[in-house]
């Protein structure tokens, strides 16, 4: 077990160090460049390696990991050395003088030192503690009677525990492993949420880029059409009103281009900040192609969400902690008894070597009992409060489970539909591009009017935005499902098992 945790610790440390180094190298390299090209997968990787949120989540996980390590260490034997190197005491004390048959005050000076070595082992099943210890004390008296003494306990073994009281060790054994499992899955959950956030920033910039490209195309197109319109107006092929409409489209297109430039700059700045890049970095994106078509079984997604959700693990932890409080208040309201028993050796002598010769047996058996007689209902009130709080926590846990089931059901349903919408949006975009090109050519040769051309252009732009929006919704739902279930349905691997394997915890 110790080797496993040493491996775990070294893997954690190496992974964090490599993450920090790779993140620093990546950020340094990106900052040295003025222009970077990103696809969706690379954006998600940079978010997990270099973003400030990723560093925060890693440190939150390590905090929970060390808390669990402390719990595990507390289950192992502890060795403690207690020292009092010097103790000086000068005072006046009352003493009986047998010569005068009366009490007198005398000055007393003491110098002492002590040390002890103890080994303790907690026993979870009963809530008691085994201990082995050894003590040595030195006392030098400088008063009316001078003396030097050594007191030793070469060896003593004992056991102490509460017989009827609250067993904290047993509850820690139930709660702490669950708490660490929640911390681990919460880290994976947060990293998947970070991927979902990266998708949002990515497609926000992709939409801004598409708007800017469409605005540029619109400016070029309106310039060309206005020029053609002026030539055709000279031969009375179009009316003055149509020419003014073309001129208005040209002005609006230029205004739209400026607004699109501002929006593009904002979206680029937001993505660069999110990825911890230099804020002046120019980013160009490559849109993902049509995703692979696969269905996620609803029942499978719900089962994995119930098993892996850190929210439900938190609720289970809350229920256990509430049950612990009920148990604690119940046993404390009754008769309480504890026992402390030990057997060992001790000796006292004027010389150190004699203090370890011919030690005498030392035995101790102590039983203490505490019986509440009158407390005016304080203990009963605490027990009733703890029991009512347990009912509240159980109801909250059930509500969280129902809320999670609803969210998983809606998200999986949307995802399965969204795959068809992406294909449909891509087909609509192809049709819109071809329709606009044909309408544009027909306008140039005078076979259609300005309104038809404007309507066709608007349809093309709308189809482009719908396609990007469909891709965004697909990938957002994809990573949201991964976040809710901690499972990659595309590869069929559990993200939690993959995390354990990367840390070397799998056999």
C-alpha positions in Angstrom: 0.0 0.0 0.0 2.9 2.4 0.8 4.5 1.7 -2.5 1.2 2.5 -4.3 0.9 5.8 -2.6 4.6 6.6 -3.2 4.0 5.9 -6.9 0.8 7.9 -6.8 2.6 10.9 -5.2 5.5 10.7 -7.6 3.2 10.4 -10.6 1.1 13.4 -9.4 4.2 15.5 -8.9 5.7 14.5 -12.2 2.4 15.1 -14.0 2.0 18.6 -12.4 5.6 19.5 -13.1 5.3 18.3 -16.7 2.1 20.2 -17.1 3.6 23.4 -15.7 6.7 23.0 -17.9 4.7 22.1 -21.0 2.3 24.9 -20.3 5.1 27.4 -19.8 6.9 26.2 -23.0 3.6 26.4 -24.9 2.8 29.8 -23.7 6.3 31.1 -24.3 6.2 29.7 -27.8 2.8 31.1 -28.5 3.7 34.5 -27.2 6.8 34.6 -29.4 4.5 34.3 -32.4 2.2 37.0 -33.6 -0.1 34.6 -35.5 -1.3 31.1 -34.4 -3.5 28.6 -36.2 -5.8 26.5 -34.1 -8.3 23.7 -34.6 -10.8 22.6 -32.0 -8.8 19.8 -30.6 -5.7 22.0 -30.2 -7.7 24.7 -28.5 -9.0 22.2 -25.9 -5.5 20.8 -25.3 -4.2 24.4 -24.7 -7.1 25.1 -22.3 -6.2 22.0 -20.3 -2.5 22.8 -20.2 -2.1 26.5 -20.1 -5.3 28.2 -18.9 -5.4 29.7 -15.4 -8.5 27.7 -14.7 -6.6 24.4 -15.4 -3.9 25.4 -12.8 -6.6 26.2 -10.3 -8.3 22.8 -10.8 -5.0 21.0 -10.5 -4.2 22.7 -7.2 -7.8 22.0 -5.9 -7.2 18.3 -6.7 -3.8 18.2 -5.0 -5.3 19.8 -1.9 -7.9 17.0 -1.7 -5.2 14.4 -2.5 -3.0 15.5 0.4 -6.0 15.6 2.7 -6.6 11.9 1.8 -2.9 11.1 2.3 -3.2 12.6 5.8 -6.1 10.4 6.5 -4.2 7.3 5.3 -1.1 8.3 7.3 -3.3 8.7 10.4 -4.2 5.0 10.1 -0.5 4.0 10.3 1.6 3.7 13.5 3.0 7.1 14.7 6.3 7.6 16.5 6.6 10.6 18.7 9.5 12.0 20.7 8.5 14.4 23.5 11.3 16.3 25.2 11.5 18.8 28.1 15.3 19.6 28.0 15.2 21.9 31.0 12.8 22.8 33.8 13.8 25.1 36.7 11.4 25.8 39.6 12.2 28.0 42.6 9.5 28.5 45.2 8.6 28.5 49.0 6.7 25.5 50.2 5.2 24.4 53.5 6.9 21.5 55.2 6.5 19.6 58.6 9.5 19.9 60.9 9.6 16.8 63.1 12.2 18.4 65.5 10.0 21.3 66.4 6.7 19.4 65.7 5.4 22.2 63.5 4.9 23.3 59.9 7.5 25.7 58.5 8.1 27.4 55.2 11.2 26.5 53.3 12.7 27.6 50.1 12.8 24.9 47.4 14.8 24.8 44.1 14.2 22.1 41.5 15.9 21.4 38.2 14.4 18.8 36.0 14.4 17.3 32.5 12.3 14.6 30.9 11.9 12.8 27.6 9.6 10.2 26.2 9.3 8.0 23.1 5.9 6.6 22.2 4.3 4.6 19.4 0.6 4.8 18.8 -1.7 2.9 16.5 -5.4 3.8 16.0 -7.8 0.8 15.7 -10.7 1.7 13.4 -13.0 -1.2 14.3 -13.4 -0.3 18.0 -12.3 3.3 17.9 -9.5 2.6 20.4 -5.7 3.3 20.4 -2.9 1.0 21.1 0.3 2.6 22.5 3.8 1.6 23.5 6.0 4.2 25.3 9.2 4.7 27.3 10.0 7.6 29.6 13.0 9.0 31.4 12.9 11.8 34.0 15.7 13.6 35.8 15.2 15.6 39.0 17.8 17.7 40.9 16.8 19.2 44.3 18.8 22.3 45.5 16.7 23.0 48.6 17.2 22.2 52.2 17.7 18.6 51.3 19.8 18.1 48.2 19.2 15.1 46.1 19.4 13.7 42.5 16.9 11.1 41.2 16.2 9.4 37.9 12.8 7.9 37.1 12.4 5.6 34.2 9.7 3.6 32.5 11.7 1.3 30.2 8.7 -0.2 28.6 4.9 0.1 28.8 2.2 -1.2 26.5 -1.5 -0.2 26.8 -4.8 0.3 25.2 -7.5 3.0 25.6 -10.9 3.5 24.1 -14.4 4.7 24.7 -16.6 1.7 25.5 -20.0 3.2 24.7 -19.1 6.5 23.0 -18.7 7.9 19.5 -16.3 6.0 17.2 -14.8 8.7 15.0 -12.4 6.3 13.3 -15.2 4.1 11.9 -17.0 7.1 10.4 -13.7 8.5 8.9 -13.2 5.1 7.3 -16.6 5.5 5.5 -16.3 9.1 4.6 -12.7 9.9 3.7 -12.4 7.4 0.7 -15.7 8.7 -0.6 -14.5 12.3 -0.2 -11.3 11.5 -2.2 -13.3 9.8 -4.9 -15.4 12.9 -5.1 -12.3 15.1 -5.3 -10.9 13.0 -8.1 -14.1 13.0 -10.2 -14.6 16.6 -9.5 -11.2 17.4 -11.0 -12.2 15.4 -14.2 -15.6 17.1 -14.2 -13.9 20.5 -14.0 -11.5 19.7 -16.8 -14.4 18.5 -19.0 -16.2 21.8 -18.1 -13.1 23.6 -19.2 -13.2 21.8 -22.5 -16.9 22.8 -22.9 -15.9 26.4 -22.2 -13.1 26.2 -24.7 -15.6 25.0 -27.3 -17.8 28.1 -26.5 -14.8 30.5 -27.0 -13.7 28.7 -30.1 -17.0 28.9 -31.9 -17.6 32.5 -30.7 -14.4 33.4 -32.5 -15.3 31.1 -35.5 -18.7 32.9 -35.7 -16.9 36.3 -35.6 -14.5 35.2 -38.3 -17.3 34.0 -40.5 -19.2 37.3 -39.9 -16.0 39.2 -40.9 -15.4 37.1 -44.0 -19.1 37.5 -45.0 -18.8 41.2 -44.4 -15.7 41.4 -46.6 -17.4 39.4 -49.3 -20.5 41.6 -49.0 -18.4 44.8 -49.4 -16.7 43.4 -52.5 -20.0 42.2 -53.9 -21.9 45.5 -53.2 -19.0 47.5 -54.8 -19.2 45.3 -57.9 -23.0 45.4 -58.1 -23.1 49.2 -57.5 -20.6 49.7 -60.3 -22.6 47.5 -62.6 -25.8 49.3 -61.5 -24.3 52.6 -62.4 -23.4 51.4 -65.9 -26.9 49.9 -66.3 -28.6 53.0 -65.0 -26.9 55.0 -67.8 -28.7 53.0 -70.3 -32.0 53.0 -68.3 -31.7 49.3 -67.6 -32.5 49.9 -63.9 -34.4 52.7 -62.1 -32.8 55.4 -60.0 -34.5 53.8 -56.9 -32.8 50.5 -57.6 -29.4 52.3 -58.0 -30.0 54.0 -54.7 -30.8 50.6 -53.1 -27.5 49.3 -54.4 -25.7 52.3 -53.0 -27.4 51.8 -49.7 -26.3 48.2 -49.6 -22.8 49.3 -50.3 -22.8 51.8 -47.3 -24.5 49.2 -45.0 -21.9 46.6 -46.1 -19.0 48.9 -45.1 -20.6 49.7 -41.8 -21.2 46.0 -41.1 -17.5 45.3 -42.0 -16.4 47.7 -39.3 -18.7 46.2 -36.7 -17.5 42.7 -37.7 -13.9 43.8 -37.3 -14.6 45.1 -33.8 -16.5 41.9 -32.9 -13.7 39.8 -34.3 -11.1 41.6 -32.2 -13.2 41.1 -29.1 -13.7 37.4 -29.7 -10.0 36.9 -30.5 -9.0 38.8 -27.3 -11.3 36.6 -25.2 -10.0 33.3 -26.6 -6.3 34.5 -26.2 -7.0 35.5 -22.6 -8.7 32.2 -21.9 -5.8 30.2 -23.3 -3.3 32.5 -21.3 -1.7 33.8 -24.6 -0.5 37.2 -25.3 -3.5 39.4 -25.8 -2.3 40.8 -29.1 -1.9 37.3 -30.7 -3.8 36.9 -34.0 -5.7 33.6 -34.0 -7.0 31.9 -37.1 -9.3 28.9 -36.7 -9.9 25.8 -38.7 -13.5 24.5 -38.3 -13.9 20.8 -37.6 -15.5 18.7 -40.3 -18.8 16.9 -40.0 -18.5 14.7 -36.9 -18.9 11.0 -36.9 -22.4 9.9 -36.6 -23.0 7.7 -33.5 -25.9 7.5 -31.0 -25.5 7.6 -27.2 -27.9 5.1 -25.4 -30.0 7.0 -22.9 -30.0 4.3 -20.3 -26.2 3.9 -20.4 -25.7 7.6 -20.0 -28.0 7.8 -17.0 -26.4 4.8 -15.3 -22.9 6.3 -15.7 -24.0 9.7 -14.5 -25.5 8.2 -11.3 -22.2 6.3 -10.8 -19.7 9.1 -11.6 -21.3 12.4 -10.9 -19.3 14.4 -8.4 -22.6 16.2 -7.4 -24.2 12.9 -6.4 -21.0 11.8 -4.6 -21.1 15.1 -2.7 -24.7 14.3 -1.7 -23.7 10.8 -0.6 -21.0 12.4 1.5 -23.5 14.8 3.0 -25.8 12.0 3.9 -23.0 10.0 5.6 -21.8 13.1 7.5 -25.4 13.8 8.6 -25.7 10.1 9.7 -22.4 10.5 11.6 -23.8 13.5 13.5 -27.0 11.6 14.4 -24.9 8.7 15.7 -22.7 11.1 17.7 -25.5 13.0 19.3 -27.4 9.7 20.1 -24.4 8.1 21.9 -23.5 11.3 23.7 -27.0 11.5 25.1 -26.6 8.2 26.9 -24.3 6.6 29.5 -20.6 7.0 28.4 -17.8 4.8 29.7 -14.1 4.6 28.7 -11.2 2.3 29.7 -7.5 2.7 29.8 -5.3 -0.3 30.6 -1.5 -0.6 30.5 1.2 -2.9 31.8 4.9 -2.1 32.0 7.9 -1.5 34.2 9.3 1.4 36.1 12.1 2.2 38.5 13.7 5.2 40.4 17.4 5.5 41.4 20.0 8.1 42.3 22.1 7.0 39.3 21.0 6.7 35.7 22.3 3.1 35.2 20.6 2.0 38.4 17.3 3.4 37.1 17.2 0.6 34.5 18.2 -2.2 36.8 15.6 -4.6 38.4 12.6 -2.6 37.1 9.3 -3.0 39.0 6.1 -4.0 37.3 3.7 -1.1 36.7 0.0 -1.8 36.1 -2.9 0.5 35.3 -6.5 -0.2 34.8 -8.8 2.8 34.7 -12.6 2.8 34.0 -14.5 6.1 33.9 -18.2 6.5 33.6 -20.2 9.6 32.7 -23.9 9.6 33.3 -26.1 12.5 32.2 -28.6 13.2 34.9 -30.2 16.6 34.3 -29.4 18.7 31.2 -32.8 20.2 30.5 -33.2 18.5 27.2 -30.0 19.8 25.6 -28.7 16.4 24.4 -32.1 15.3 23.2 -32.5 18.6 21.4 -29.2 18.1 19.6 -30.2 14.6 18.6 -33.5 15.7 17.2 -31.8 18.5 15.2 -29.3 16.1 13.8 -32.1 13.6 12.8 -34.1 16.3 11.1 -31.1 17.6 9.3 -30.5 14.0 8.0 -34.0 14.0 6.5 -33.3 17.4 4.8 -30.0 16.1 3.4 -31.7 13.0 2.1 -34.4 15.0 0.3 -31.7 17.3 -1.1 -29.8 14.3 -2.4 -32.9 13.0 -4.1 -33.6 16.3 -5.7 -30.1 16.5 -7.0 -30.4 13.0 -8.5 -33.7 14.0 -10.3 -32.1 17.2 -11.5 -29.1 15.3 -12.9 -31.3 12.7 -14.6 -33.3 15.5 -16.3 -30.2 17.3 -17.5 -28.6 14.1 -18.8 -31.8 13.1 -20.6 -32.2 16.5 -22.3 -28.5 16.8 -23.2 -28.3 13.2 -24.7 -31.6 13.8 -26.6 -30.3 17.1 -28.0 -27.0 15.5 -28.9 -28.5 12.6 -30.8 -30.7 15.1 -32.7 -27.9 17.6 -33.2 -25.9 15.2 -35.4 -28.7 15.2 -38.0 -28.9 19.0 -37.7 -25.2 19.4 -38.5 -25.6 17.4 -41.7 -28.8 19.3 -42.6 -27.1 22.7 -41.9 -24.1 21.7 -44.1 -26.5 20.7 -46.9 -28.4 24.0 -46.5 -25.1 26.0 -46.7 -24.1 24.3 -49.9 -27.5 25.0 -51.5 -27.4 28.6 -50.3 -24.0 29.3 -51.8 -25.0 27.8 -55.1 -28.3 29.8 -55.1 -26.6 33.1 -54.3 -24.0 32.5 -57.0 -26.7 31.8 -59.6 -28.8 34.8 -58.5 -25.7 37.0 -58.7 -25.0 35.9 -62.2 -28.6 36.4 -63.2 -28.6 39.9 -61.7 -25.4 40.8 -63.7 -27.1 39.8 -67.0 -30.3 41.6 -65.9 -32.6 38.7 -65.4 -33.4 39.4 -61.7 -33.9 42.4 -59.5 -32.1 43.8 -56.5 -34.5 42.4 -53.9 -34.0 38.8 -55.1 -30.2 39.4 -54.9 -30.3 40.8 -51.4 -32.6 38.0 -50.2 -30.3 35.4 -51.7 -27.3 37.0 -50.0 -29.0 37.1 -46.6 -29.9 33.4 -47.0 -26.3 32.5 -47.7 -25.1 34.4 -44.6 -27.8 32.9 -42.5 -26.9 29.4 -43.7 -23.3 30.0 -42.8 -24.1 31.1 -39.3 -26.6 28.2 -38.9 -23.8 25.7 -39.9 -21.3 27.1 -37.4 -24.0 27.2 -34.7 -24.9 23.6 -35.4 -21.3 22.6 -35.0 -21.0 24.6 -31.8 -24.1 23.0 -30.3 -22.9 19.5 -31.3 -19.5 19.9 -29.6 -20.9 21.7 -26.6 -23.4 18.8 -26.0 -20.6 16.3 -26.7 -18.4 17.7 -23.9 -21.3 18.3 -21.7 -22.2 14.7 -21.8 -18.6 13.8 -21.0 -18.8 16.1 -18.1 -22.0 14.8 -16.7 -21.1 11.1 -17.1 -17.3 11.1 -17.0 -17.4 8.7 -19.9 -16.1 9.0 -23.5 -18.9 7.3 -25.5 -16.9 7.7 -28.7 -14.0 5.6 -27.5 -15.9 3.6 -24.9 -13.5 4.5 -22.1 -14.3 5.7 -18.6 -12.6 9.1 -18.0 -12.1 8.1 -14.4 -10.4 4.8 -15.3 -8.3 6.7 -17.8 -7.2 9.2 -15.2 -6.2 6.3 -12.8 -4.3 4.6 -15.5 -2.3 7.8 -16.4 -1.3 8.0 -12.7 -0.2 4.4 -12.6 -2.9 3.2 -10.2 -4.3 0.5 -12.5 -2.8 -3.0 -12.3 
